[in-house]
Amino acid sequence: MTEPCDLTAVEALSLLENKSLSPLELYDSCVSRIESVNPSVNAIVASDLEQGRKNAQQMTNALGKGESPGLLNGLPVGIKDLEATASLRTTWGSLEFEHHVPEADDKIVADIRKHGGNVFCKTNTPEFGAGGNTVNRVYGATCNPFDLSKTCAGSSGGTAVALATGMVPVATGSDYGGSLRTPAAFCGIGGFRPSPGMVPNIHSAVALSPFPVLGPMGRCVADMHLQLRAISGFDRRDPFSSTPGGIDSQLAPVSLDKLQAGWSVDMGCCPVDNGIADIFKQRIGVFGGQFSECAERDPVTENAHDVFEILRGVVFAAAHEERLREHRDILGPNVIDNTERGLALSASDIARAFVQQSELYRGMLKYFEDSDVLITPAAAVSPFPHTELTVTKINGESMPTYMRWLALAYVPTITLCCSCVLPCGVDQNGLPFGIQVIGPNGSDNKVLAVAAALEAVLQSTDETKRPVPDLQALSAD
């Protein structure tokens, strides 16, 4: 550790609890890192540093009196700019809301404040979260901290970069087609996509769609688990929210040698760069022996691409049809593309997609009758230039849509899986490489526990441990 901001959230929390570190000292360290590094990467896009410092001072005073601000105990928190923050600019990456300042917090933000999180800044996202490259016409592009010419992916790219560079110990993400998992992979951190309803999502334009979820990102599994405890729970405004279960208060210890893992390079249908496939197979050879069995097994994924594109189109048409009609001139190509695809669908298209999604869901449940988890690469390609909006070709094959390169992430989405991305060294280009640990709907606690045990294995060797960006090279000083 060189600075308090380099601590993981759980490490910082331990020091805050024993008064070896104060919320104000941690906050000032985070602000110093933001001022040093953010000009190079553009991850933090709106902030109220004065209010954040007041919050930190109040929390420091409370701890000095023996009071606890809550579960997060004064930890500085970044909020993805798709979530409304009271009195703090929230744009959704859209020119339509370029100067918007909400009067009230979204639920996830309110929950974080309730648990003692110091909310003071927003992290960058593509327009309305559409796309795997964090760039918009309000704030511009967020750069990958390992190579400023490359993208950090999206849509939770600002969060991934802020965490990877130590600007904040806690930051929020959201995920539909890999929006928190792919940036985690590209930036050398972790990201967890919960099961639908685990984190109440009460602001979705289509409440009956289980695919968009809110979730945590972090530098380690324990950090993600901590944030998940603060934002999960029951809320009847989310029709997928339910009272039973929930997130355990502690990560349960598991023995990998008691578990069976399946692994797949491409889930039977996903385009994957040959170099990434080779790295993944090599890494399976490094850690696969930790399980009682780690066998190559593809899930049944027939029709997965059509199902994803059709049902995503329905959601975008519901959310953006009026916006497309009235503000087309200020919308980016990704929002236009998804919305127009949705509006062109027939009732027959949508009905067929619902039937096929049901078959895919049941087929994935059957897969997990023989495997505790499924392990895949977290991203199909190495980080690419941020000047390119998307990946157009993989292994020389043209991608039919701007989302196809994200299939490794969206197949678990449409089968309602929960999934945890772990950093796993670097790829053939020396850039962060991640793996995805996947479990069936409702197995969140188990997947997190398995991920934590596997993380310990990966962190024990140079070949697979979490890469760290060169902060000195990024510094504006």
C-alpha positions in Angstrom: 0.0 0.0 0.0 1.3 3.5 -0.9 -1.8 5.5 0.0 -5.1 4.9 1.9 -7.0 5.0 -1.4 -5.1 1.9 -2.6 -6.7 -0.2 0.1 -9.5 -2.5 -0.8 -12.9 -1.5 0.7 -12.7 -4.3 3.3 -9.2 -3.4 4.2 -10.1 0.3 4.6 -13.3 -0.7 6.6 -11.2 -2.6 9.0 -8.9 0.4 9.7 -11.9 2.7 9.9 -13.5 0.4 12.5 -10.4 0.3 14.7 -9.8 4.0 14.2 -6.4 3.5 12.5 -7.8 5.5 9.6 -10.5 8.2 9.6 -13.2 8.7 6.9 -11.7 12.1 6.3 -8.2 10.8 5.8 -9.5 8.2 3.3 -11.6 10.7 1.5 -8.7 13.2 1.1 -6.5 10.3 -0.3 -9.2 9.5 -2.8 -9.6 13.1 -3.9 -5.8 13.4 -4.3 -5.8 10.3 -6.5 -8.7 11.7 -8.6 -6.9 15.0 -9.1 -3.7 13.1 -10.1 -5.1 10.4 -12.4 -8.6 11.4 -13.6 -7.3 14.0 -16.1 -5.7 11.1 -18.0 -8.5 8.6 -17.9 -11.8 10.6 -17.5 -13.6 8.2 -15.2 -15.1 10.6 -12.7 -17.4 13.0 -14.6 -19.3 15.0 -12.0 -18.5 15.6 -8.4 -19.1 17.7 -5.4 -15.8 17.6 -3.6 -16.8 20.1 -1.0 -19.9 18.2 0.1 -18.0 15.0 0.0 -15.5 16.4 2.4 -18.3 17.7 4.7 -19.7 14.2 4.7 -16.3 12.7 5.5 -15.9 15.1 8.4 -19.3 14.3 9.8 -18.6 10.6 9.6 -15.2 11.1 11.2 -16.9 12.9 14.1 -19.5 10.2 14.5 -16.8 7.5 14.7 -14.9 9.6 17.2 -18.0 9.5 19.4 -18.3 5.7 19.1 -21.2 5.9 16.6 -21.2 3.9 13.4 -22.4 5.6 10.1 -23.4 2.1 8.9 -22.2 -0.9 7.0 -20.0 1.2 4.7 -18.8 3.3 7.6 -17.8 6.4 5.6 -16.3 4.7 2.6 -16.2 7.1 -0.5 -18.5 5.9 -3.2 -18.7 6.6 -6.9 -22.2 6.2 -8.6 -22.6 5.2 -12.2 -24.1 8.1 -14.2 -27.2 6.0 -15.0 -28.4 6.4 -11.3 -29.9 9.6 -10.1 -28.1 11.4 -7.3 -29.9 14.2 -5.4 -28.2 17.6 -6.0 -25.5 16.0 -8.1 -25.5 16.2 -11.9 -26.9 13.1 -13.6 -26.9 12.9 -17.4 -27.3 9.3 -18.4 -24.5 10.2 -20.9 -27.2 12.0 -23.0 -27.2 15.6 -24.4 -30.9 15.6 -23.5 -30.0 15.6 -19.8 -26.6 17.4 -20.1 -27.5 19.9 -17.3 -29.9 17.7 -15.3 -29.6 17.8 -11.5 -32.1 15.4 -9.8 -34.0 16.3 -6.7 -34.0 12.8 -5.3 -31.8 9.7 -5.2 -32.5 6.5 -7.0 -33.1 3.6 -4.6 -29.6 2.2 -4.9 -28.0 5.5 -4.1 -30.4 6.1 -1.1 -29.4 2.6 0.2 -25.7 3.3 -0.1 -26.2 6.6 1.8 -28.3 4.8 4.4 -25.5 2.4 5.0 -22.9 5.1 5.5 -21.4 5.5 2.0 -20.0 8.9 1.2 -21.6 9.6 -2.2 -19.8 12.5 -3.9 -19.1 11.7 -7.5 -20.4 10.1 -10.7 -18.7 7.7 -13.1 -18.9 7.8 -16.9 -21.1 5.7 -19.0 -22.1 5.5 -22.7 -25.5 7.2 -23.6 -28.2 5.4 -21.6 -25.8 2.6 -21.0 -26.0 1.4 -24.7 -22.7 0.0 -25.8 -19.5 -1.7 -24.9 -17.3 1.4 -25.2 -17.7 4.2 -22.5 -18.0 7.3 -24.6 -20.7 9.9 -25.0 -21.2 13.4 -26.3 -21.5 15.0 -22.8 -18.2 13.9 -21.3 -16.3 12.1 -24.0 -14.4 8.9 -23.7 -13.0 7.1 -20.7 -9.6 5.5 -21.3 -8.3 2.2 -20.2 -5.8 2.8 -17.4 -3.4 0.1 -18.8 -3.3 1.7 -22.2 -4.8 5.2 -22.7 -5.4 4.5 -26.4 -7.7 1.6 -25.6 -11.3 1.4 -24.3 -12.3 0.4 -20.8 -15.4 -1.2 -22.4 -18.9 -0.3 -21.1 -21.3 0.6 -20.0 -19.8 0.7 -16.4 -16.5 1.8 -17.8 -16.1 4.8 -15.5 -16.7 2.7 -12.5 -14.2 0.1 -13.6 -11.4 2.7 -14.2 -12.1 4.5 -10.9 -11.8 1.3 -9.0 -8.7 0.1 -10.9 -6.9 3.3 -10.2 -7.9 3.7 -6.6 -10.0 6.8 -7.0 -12.7 5.2 -4.8 -12.9 1.9 -2.9 -16.6 1.4 -3.7 -18.5 2.2 -6.9 -21.8 1.0 -8.5 -22.4 -0.8 -11.8 -25.3 -2.2 -13.8 -25.5 -4.9 -16.4 -27.6 -6.1 -19.3 -25.3 -7.4 -22.0 -22.2 -7.4 -19.9 -22.2 -3.8 -18.8 -20.3 -4.4 -15.6 -18.6 -7.7 -16.4 -16.8 -6.6 -19.6 -15.3 -3.4 -18.1 -14.2 -5.4 -15.1 -12.4 -7.8 -17.4 -10.8 -4.9 -19.5 -9.6 -3.1 -16.4 -8.3 -5.9 -14.1 -11.0 -5.8 -11.4 -14.1 -7.8 -10.4 -17.7 -7.4 -11.3 -20.8 -9.4 -10.1 -24.0 -9.7 -12.0 -26.7 -10.7 -9.5 -29.7 -12.8 -10.2 -32.8 -10.7 -11.2 -34.4 -9.1 -8.2 -31.4 -9.6 -5.8 -30.8 -5.8 -6.1 -34.2 -4.1 -6.5 -34.3 -2.4 -9.9 -37.4 -0.1 -9.5 -36.6 2.4 -12.3 -36.6 0.0 -15.3 -38.8 1.1 -18.2 -40.0 -2.5 -18.6 -40.5 -3.9 -15.1 -41.3 -7.3 -16.4 -37.9 -7.7 -18.1 -35.5 -9.6 -15.8 -32.4 -8.8 -17.9 -31.2 -5.3 -16.7 -29.8 -5.6 -13.2 -27.9 -3.4 -10.8 -24.7 -4.9 -9.2 -21.4 -4.3 -7.5 -17.9 -4.0 -8.9 -14.7 -4.1 -6.8 -11.0 -4.9 -6.6 -11.8 -8.2 -4.8 -14.8 -10.5 -4.2 -15.0 -9.4 -0.6 -15.5 -5.8 -1.8 -18.3 -6.8 -4.1 -20.0 -8.9 -1.4 -19.8 -5.9 0.9 -21.5 -3.6 -1.6 -24.1 -6.2 -2.4 -25.1 -6.4 1.2 -25.8 -2.7 1.2 -27.8 -2.6 -2.0 -29.7 -5.9 -2.0 -33.0 -6.6 -0.3 -36.7 -6.9 -0.9 -38.7 -4.2 -2.7 -42.1 -5.0 -4.1 -41.7 -2.3 -6.8 -39.4 -4.8 -8.6 -41.6 -7.7 -9.6 -38.5 -10.1 -9.4 -37.7 -9.1 -5.9 -38.6 -11.7 -3.2 -38.3 -12.0 0.5 -36.6 -15.5 0.9 -32.8 -15.9 0.9 -30.8 -12.8 0.1 -27.1 -12.3 0.5 -25.4 -14.0 3.4 -23.7 -11.7 5.9 -20.4 -13.6 5.4 -18.8 -15.2 2.4 -19.0 -18.9 3.1 -15.8 -20.8 2.9 -15.8 -23.5 0.2 -13.4 -26.2 -0.9 -12.8 -26.1 -4.6 -11.7 -29.8 -4.5 -15.3 -30.7 -3.5 -16.8 -29.0 -6.6 -17.3 -29.8 -10.2 -16.7 -27.1 -12.8 -17.6 -27.0 -16.4 -15.6 -24.8 -18.8 -16.2 -23.5 -22.2 -14.3 -21.2 -24.5 -17.3 -19.9 -26.4 -20.4 -21.3 -24.7 -21.1 -23.1 -28.0 -22.1 -20.1 -30.0 -20.0 -17.0 -29.1 -17.3 -15.4 -31.3 -14.0 -15.4 -29.4 -10.7 -14.1 -30.6 -8.2 -17.0 -31.2 -5.6 -15.3 -28.9 -8.1 -15.0 -26.1 -9.2 -18.6 -26.6 -5.6 -19.8 -26.3 -5.0 -17.7 -23.1 -8.1 -19.1 -21.5 -7.2 -22.7 -22.2 -3.8 -22.1 -20.8 -5.2 -20.5 -17.6 -7.6 -23.4 -17.2 -4.5 -25.6 -17.1 -3.2 -23.4 -14.3 -6.2 -23.5 -12.0 -8.5 -26.2 -13.3 -6.9 -28.8 -11.1 -8.1 -27.1 -8.0 -11.6 -28.5 -8.6 -12.6 -32.2 -8.1 -13.4 -32.1 -11.9 -12.9 -29.3 -14.4 -14.2 -30.6 -17.8 -14.9 -28.9 -21.1 -18.7 -28.8 -21.5 -20.7 -26.3 -23.7 -24.2 -25.4 -22.6 -27.0 -25.6 -25.2 -27.3 -22.1 -26.6 -29.2 -22.5 -29.9 -31.0 -19.3 -30.9 -29.3 -17.3 -28.1 -28.3 -14.4 -30.5 -31.8 -13.9 -31.9 -33.4 -14.1 -28.4 -31.0 -11.5 -27.1 -31.4 -9.0 -30.0 -35.2 -9.3 -30.1 -35.9 -9.0 -26.4 -33.3 -6.2 -26.0 -35.0 -4.4 -28.9 -38.3 -4.7 -27.0 -36.8 -3.0 -23.9 -35.2 -0.2 -26.0 -38.4 0.4 -27.9 -40.3 0.8 -24.6 -37.7 3.1 -23.2 -36.7 5.2 -26.2 -39.5 5.2 -28.9 -40.7 8.7 -27.9 -37.1 9.9 -27.5 -36.2 8.6 -30.9 -39.2 10.5 -32.4 -38.5 13.8 -30.7 -34.7 13.9 -30.1 -33.2 11.7 -32.9 -30.7 14.5 -33.8 -29.0 14.3 -30.4 -29.0 10.5 -30.0 -26.0 8.3 -30.6 -26.0 5.4 -33.1 -26.3 2.6 -30.4 -29.5 3.9 -29.0 -30.9 4.5 -32.4 -29.9 1.1 -33.6 -31.4 -0.8 -30.7 -34.6 1.2 -30.7 -35.2 0.9 -34.4 -34.6 -2.9 -34.2 -37.2 -3.1 -31.5 -39.8 -1.0 -33.4 -39.3 -3.3 -36.5 -40.2 -6.4 -34.6 -43.5 -8.3 -35.2 -45.6 -9.9 -32.5 -44.6 -13.2 -34.0 -40.9 -12.3 -33.6 -41.4 -11.4 -29.9 -43.5 -14.5 -29.2 -40.9 -16.8 -30.7 -38.1 -15.1 -28.7 -40.0 -15.6 -25.4 -40.5 -19.3 -26.2 -36.9 -19.8 -27.1 -35.7 -17.8 -24.1 -37.7 -20.2 -21.9 -36.0 -23.2 -23.5 -32.6 -21.6 -23.1 -33.3 -20.9 -19.4 -34.4 -24.5 -18.7 -31.5 -25.9 -20.7 -29.1 -23.9 -18.6 -30.6 -25.2 -15.4 -30.1 -28.7 -16.7 -26.4 -27.8 -17.3 -25.9 -27.1 -13.7 -27.3 -30.5 -12.7 -23.8 -31.8 -13.6 -21.6 -28.8 -12.8 -21.5 -26.4 -9.8 -20.3 -23.6 -11.9 -19.5 -22.8 -15.5 -16.2 -20.9 -16.3 -15.7 -19.0 -19.5 -13.5 -16.0 -20.7 -15.1 -12.8 -19.5 -14.6 -11.0 -22.8 -14.1 -12.2 -26.3 -11.4 -9.8 -27.3 -8.5 -7.8 -25.9 -9.2 -4.1 -25.2 -9.5 -2.3 -28.5 -8.9 1.4 -29.4 -11.5 3.7 -27.8 -11.8 5.5 -31.1 -13.7 2.5 -32.4 -17.3 2.4 -31.1 -17.5 -1.4 -31.2 -15.8 -4.6 -32.4 -16.7 -5.1 -36.1 -14.6 -8.3 -36.7 -13.3 -11.3 -34.7 -10.9 -13.7 -36.4 -11.7 -12.0 -39.7 -15.5 -12.6 -39.4 -17.7 -9.6 -39.5 -20.1 -9.1 -36.5 -23.7 -8.8 -37.6 -24.7 -6.3 -34.9 -22.7 -4.0 -32.6 -23.5 -6.2 -29.6 -22.4 -9.6 -31.0 -18.9 -9.4 -29.6 -20.5 -9.3 -26.2 -22.2 -12.7 -26.5 -20.1 -14.3 -23.8 -21.8 -11.9 -21.4 -25.3 -11.8 -22.9 -25.8 -15.5 -23.0 -25.7 -15.7 -19.2 -28.0 -12.7 -19.1 -30.8 -14.2 -21.2 -30.5 -17.5 -19.2 -30.9 -15.5 -15.9 -27.6 -16.6 -14.5 -25.6 -14.8 -11.9 -22.0 -14.3 -12.8 -18.8 -13.1 -11.2 -15.8 -11.8 -13.2 -12.4 -12.3 -11.8 -9.1 -10.8 -13.0 -6.8 -13.6 -14.2 -3.5 -12.0 -15.2 -2.9 -10.4 -18.6 -3.7 -11.5 -22.1 -1.5 -12.0 -25.2 -1.2 -8.2 -25.6 -0.2 -7.7 -22.0 -3.6 -6.2 -21.1 -6.0 -7.4 -18.4 -7.6 -10.7 -18.9 -10.6 -11.9 -16.9 -12.6 -15.1 -16.4 -16.3 -15.5 -15.7 -17.7 -17.8 -12.9 -21.3 -18.5 -13.7 -24.1 -20.2 -11.7 -27.8 -20.7 -12.2 -30.5 -18.2 -11.2 -30.6 -17.8 -7.4 -27.1 -19.2 -6.7 -25.6 -15.8 -5.9 -24.1 -16.8 -2.5 -22.6 -20.0 -3.9 -21.1 -18.2 -6.9 -19.6 -15.5 -4.8 -18.1 -18.1 -2.4 -16.6 -20.1 -5.3 -15.3 -16.9 -6.8 -13.6 -15.9 -3.5 -11.9 -19.3 -3.2 -10.8 -19.2 -6.8 -9.6 -15.6 -6.4 -7.2 -16.8 -3.6 -5.7 -19.3 -6.0 -5.3 -16.8 -8.8 -3.8 -14.2 -6.5 -1.1 -16.7 -5.4 0.8 -16.7 -8.7 2.2 -13.9 -10.8 0.7 -15.4 -14.0 -2.9 -15.1 -12.8 -2.9 -12.4 -10.1 -4.8 -9.1 -10.6 -2.8 -6.6 -12.7 -2.4 -3.1 -11.4 -2.1 0.0 -13.7 1.0 2.2 -13.7 -0.3 5.1 -11.6 2.9 7.1 -12.0 2.5 7.0 -15.8 -1.1 8.1 -15.4 -0.4 10.9 -13.0 -1.0 14.5 -14.2 1.8 15.7 -11.8 
